[in-house]
Amino acid sequence: MQPSISIIICSRSQSEALSLRRNLLGTAKYPDSLEIIVLDNREKNEGLCAVYNQGVAKAHGRVLVFMHEDVWMMEKDWDTLLLKKFRDLPEMQILGVAGTALLEPEPYAHWPAANIPYTFGKVLHLNKKSEEFFLAIYNERDGDQEAVVVDGLWFAARKTFFEKCSFDEQTFTRFHFYDLDICMQALEFGKVYVTTDIRVLHKSEGSFEGEWKEWSKIFVEKWKNKLPAKTINEPPPPNKLLKPGRIDLRGKVKVPSW
C-alpha cells in the first residue's frame, strides 16, 4: 500500500529513534499508512540538509514530515488532521507547529524575536535534567496562521514541493538554518503556515549561541534581497501577551512516556 505520510528522522540515538517510532505508531489513526524513514547519522555526522535530502529521495508519501528524534506527537489521530490541512490549504507548501509571520535579518534572523502578534504556535517542552516541563506559548490564539518561516523541530511539506526545491546542503552543511532556508524557498512557490491543532512535545530546547550565530550570518547573506520578510500586512490586534510566554506544567500534567 502506498504510504500517505513519510516521516523522515535524522537519528543519533537508537533508543530515541525506537521511542519515537512507538510514539508515531501509537498516536496515528492509520499507522499502516505511515512510512517511517530513520537515517542513522551516528558515524557520518552529516548536516541535516544532506540527511533530509536523502530522506526525500527514499520517501513515497504525498506528505513528508521532518522531525527531530527527541520530539513526540501529542495529538491523537494527528495523521488524518495533517492530511486534511494539506487538502484544505492547496497553496500551502510547508506546515509547522511554531514560527513567525515576520523575519528580520537582525539580530541574527532569530524567528522568536519578532514577538507577538507575528509569532505563532504552542509547543510542549520537557527537560528531564533541569526538571522543566512547560507549554511554550508563541501566541494565545489557536488555529492556523500564515507564516514566513517555521521552526525545524517539526514540520511537514508536500512531496511535490521537492520536485522544485531541495535542502541547500552546499550552503548549510551542519545543523542550523536548514528550516528557515527551506521555508524561504517555499515562499517562491506557495505559502507557509503554522498550526496549533497539531501539538508536539520537544524533549530539549534549542541553542542560539556560538556556531548558530555564524550560520545566521550565512543565512542572512543568502537571503539579503528578501529580508525582512513578512506575510501579515495588518497583524491581528495584540493580546495580553507581548512576548512568548510559558505555562509551568510540573505537577499539573502527567509526563508522557513511550
C-alpha positions in Angstrom: 0.0 0.0 0.0 1.3 3.5 -0.9 2.0 5.4 2.3 0.1 8.7 2.8 2.8 10.2 5.1 6.5 9.7 5.2 8.3 10.7 8.4 12.0 11.5 7.9 14.2 11.4 11.0 17.9 12.1 11.3 19.0 9.8 14.2 22.0 9.8 16.5 20.4 7.6 19.2 18.9 4.2 18.6 16.9 4.3 21.8 15.4 7.7 20.9 14.5 6.5 17.4 12.8 3.4 18.8 10.9 5.5 21.3 9.8 7.9 18.6 8.6 5.0 16.3 6.4 3.7 19.1 5.0 7.2 19.6 4.2 7.7 15.9 2.5 4.4 15.5 0.7 4.7 18.8 -0.8 8.1 18.1 -1.7 7.8 14.4 -5.2 6.8 13.4 -3.9 4.8 10.4 -0.4 3.6 11.4 -0.2 1.3 8.4 -0.3 4.3 6.2 2.9 5.8 7.7 6.4 5.3 6.2 9.0 5.9 8.9 12.4 6.6 7.5 15.1 6.6 10.1 18.5 7.8 8.8 21.4 6.7 11.1 23.8 9.7 11.3 26.0 8.5 14.2 29.0 7.6 12.1 28.8 10.0 9.1 27.7 13.0 11.2 26.4 14.7 8.0 24.5 18.0 8.1 20.7 18.0 8.3 20.2 19.3 4.8 22.2 16.4 3.4 20.4 13.8 5.5 17.0 15.2 4.8 17.7 15.2 1.0 18.5 11.5 1.3 15.2 11.0 3.2 13.2 12.8 0.5 14.8 10.6 -2.2 13.6 7.5 -0.2 10.1 8.8 0.6 6.9 7.6 -1.1 4.3 9.5 0.9 2.4 12.5 -0.6 3.1 14.5 2.6 6.6 14.4 4.2 7.2 15.1 7.9 10.7 16.2 9.1 11.2 16.0 12.8 13.8 15.8 15.5 14.1 12.4 17.1 13.5 14.0 20.6 10.1 15.1 19.6 6.8 13.2 20.3 3.4 13.6 18.8 0.9 14.6 21.4 -2.2 14.8 19.2 -4.2 11.6 18.8 -5.1 11.0 15.1 -2.6 13.6 14.0 -2.1 11.9 10.7 -5.7 12.4 9.5 -5.6 16.0 10.7 -2.3 16.7 8.9 -3.6 15.3 5.6 -6.8 17.4 5.9 -4.7 20.5 6.4 -2.9 20.0 3.1 -6.2 19.3 1.3 -7.9 22.4 2.8 -5.0 24.7 2.0 -3.9 23.9 -1.6 -1.4 26.7 -1.7 0.4 25.5 1.4 3.8 24.0 0.8 5.0 23.8 4.4 3.2 23.4 7.7 4.9 23.8 11.1 4.0 24.0 14.8 5.9 27.2 15.7 7.1 30.1 13.6 6.6 33.7 12.6 4.9 35.9 10.0 7.8 38.4 10.3 11.5 37.6 9.9 14.1 40.4 10.4 17.7 40.0 9.4 18.9 41.5 12.7 19.6 40.3 15.3 20.7 37.1 13.8 17.5 36.2 11.9 16.1 34.7 15.2 12.4 34.0 14.5 11.0 34.2 18.1 12.5 37.8 18.2 9.6 39.0 16.1 7.3 38.5 19.2 3.5 38.7 19.3 1.4 39.2 17.2 3.8 37.8 14.5 4.9 34.7 16.3 2.5 31.8 16.5 2.3 28.2 17.9 2.2 26.3 21.1 4.8 23.6 21.9 5.3 21.4 25.0 8.9 21.2 26.3 10.4 18.6 28.6 13.9 18.8 30.1 14.5 16.0 32.5 17.9 17.2 33.5 16.5 20.6 34.7 13.2 19.0 35.6 11.4 21.6 33.5 8.0 20.7 31.9 6.2 23.6 30.3 4.0 24.8 27.4 5.7 27.5 25.3 3.1 29.9 24.0 4.1 32.0 21.0 0.7 33.4 20.7 -2.5 33.0 22.7 -4.7 32.4 19.5 -5.3 29.0 18.1 -5.8 27.6 14.6 -3.7 28.3 11.5 -1.6 31.4 10.7 0.3 32.2 7.5 4.0 32.4 8.2 7.3 33.3 6.7 9.3 30.5 8.4 8.7 27.7 10.9 10.9 26.0 13.4 12.6 22.8 12.4 11.7 20.7 15.4 8.7 19.5 13.4 7.3 20.5 10.0 5.6 18.9 7.1 5.8 19.6 3.4 4.2 18.4 0.1 6.2 15.8 -1.7 5.6 17.7 -4.9 7.4 20.7 -3.5 10.7 18.8 -3.7 10.3 18.5 -7.4 11.2 22.2 -7.5 13.4 22.6 -4.4 15.7 20.8 -2.1 17.5 21.4 1.2 20.6 23.5 0.4 23.3 21.1 1.6 26.0 23.1 -0.3 25.4 26.2 1.9 24.1 24.8 5.2 26.5 21.9 5.9 25.7 21.5 9.6 22.6 21.6 11.8 21.4 25.2 11.7 19.1 27.2 9.4 18.1 24.3 7.2 14.5 25.0 8.4 14.4 28.8 7.7 16.1 28.3 4.3 13.6 25.7 3.1 10.8 27.9 4.1 12.2 30.9 2.2 12.4 28.6 -0.8 8.8 27.5 -0.3 7.6 31.1 -0.4 8.7 31.3 -4.0 6.1 28.7 -4.9 3.3 29.0 -2.3 2.6 29.6 1.3 3.9 28.5 4.7 1.7 28.0 7.7 1.8 27.4 11.4 -0.9 25.5 13.3 -1.8 24.9 16.9 -4.0 22.0 16.0 -1.1 19.5 15.9 0.6 19.5 19.3 4.1 18.1 19.9 6.4 17.7 22.8 10.1 18.6 22.5 12.5 17.0 24.9 15.0 19.8 24.7 15.4 23.5 23.9 17.4 24.9 21.0 20.7 26.7 21.5 21.2 30.1 19.9 24.8 30.8 20.7 28.3 30.3 19.2 28.0 28.3 16.0 24.4 29.2 15.5 25.3 32.9 15.2 27.8 32.2 12.5 25.3 30.2 10.4 22.8 33.1 10.9 25.2 35.4 9.0 25.4 32.9 6.2 21.6 32.7 6.0 21.2 36.5 6.0 23.7 36.9 3.3 22.0 34.3 1.1 18.5 35.9 1.5 19.5 39.6 2.0 17.4 40.6 -1.0 14.3 39.0 0.5 14.8 40.2 4.1 13.0 41.4 6.1 10.2 39.1 5.0 6.6 39.5 6.1 3.3 37.7 5.4 0.9 39.7 7.5 0.4 43.4 6.5 -2.2 44.1 9.1 -1.5 41.8 12.1 -4.3 40.8 14.5 -4.7 43.1 17.5 -2.2 42.3 20.2 -3.4 40.3 23.1 -2.2 40.5 26.7 1.0 38.6 25.8 3.6 40.9 24.3 6.3 38.3 24.2 6.2 34.5 24.0 5.4 33.0 27.4 5.2 29.7 29.1 3.0 27.7 31.5 4.7 25.5 34.0 3.1 22.0 33.9 5.2 20.4 36.7 2.8 18.5 39.0 -0.2 19.5 36.9 0.1 17.3 33.9 1.5 13.7 33.8 4.7 13.4 31.9 4.1 11.0 28.9 6.3 8.1 28.1 6.7 5.9 25.0 
